[in-house]
Amino acid sequence: MVLRRNKLGDKFATSLQQALCYDKYIKAIDISGNKIGAYGIKTIIKQALMENSSIVAFDARLNPGVTEKVERQLALCMLKNIEKIKEKGL
């Protein structure tokens, strides 16, 4: 799913988080270059990416809420998901 450079903000991030909690088919998401702040990024990480183990690629660069710490959290979530997929033999 590519949603880069669309001026999407925290309200969109909340909606995306709700959708990702239930969607197990999306594997990669690109929301880079939007206007998602710290609240929106944290919501996605805590409420969706920690629960959804099907996502293995998530690009959130160039958003105001993305810091080095956030990038590390995203990378750890993706590594965790990749390991879960490997354990299942997929």
N, C-alpha and C positions, 0 to 999 in steps of 0.2 A: 504494500500500500504506500503510494507516494503522495504526500501532502505538503511538500516543501514549498516555501515562499508564497504562502497564501494569507499572510497577516492574521493567522489564527491565534487566539489568546487563551487565557485561563478557562473561560467558559467552554470553549471547544475541548480543552484538555479534560475537563470533568466529564463531558459527554463521551469522549474517546475512552476514558478509564472505565466507564460503565459498560461500553460495548466490549472492551477487551476482556473483561471479567468472564464473559460467557462465550466468546469466540475462540475456538480451538483450531481454526483453519489458517488464520493469518500467521505467517512465519517471519515477515520482515516489514518494518514500518520506518518511513522516513518523514519526520516532521521538522526537518532542519530549516532554518531561516524564517521562522515565524515569530510571533510576539508572545510566546508562552513564558510566563514568569516563574519564579521559584515555587509559588503555590501550585500552579498547574503541573509542573514537572514532578514535584514531590507527590502529588496526588496520583499521577500515572505510575510512578515507581512503587509506592506503597500499596495502592489499591488494585493495580492491574498486573504489573510485571512480576510482583512477588507471588501472585496467585496463578498467573497464566504461564504454564511451562512450555507452550508451543512456540512462543516468539524467540527467535535466535538472533535476530538483527534489529537494532533499534537506534536510529540516528536522530539525535535531538540537538546537534550542534547549531550554533548561531541563533540561539534563543536567549533572551535576557536572563532567564532563570537557570541556565546551565553553567555550572562552575566545574572546576577540576574534581571536586568531591562528588558532584552529580555524575560526571562522566565515569568515575570509578564505580559508583553504585550501579550505573547502567551496565558497565562491563561485567561486574560480578553477577548481576541478574542473568545476563546472556550466557556467561560461562556455566552457571548453575543449570540453565535450561538445556544447554548443549550436553552437559553431563547426564541429565535425566534422559535425554533422547538416546544417548549412547547406551545407557543401562537397559533401555527397552529393546535395544538391538535394531533401532531404525536408522 
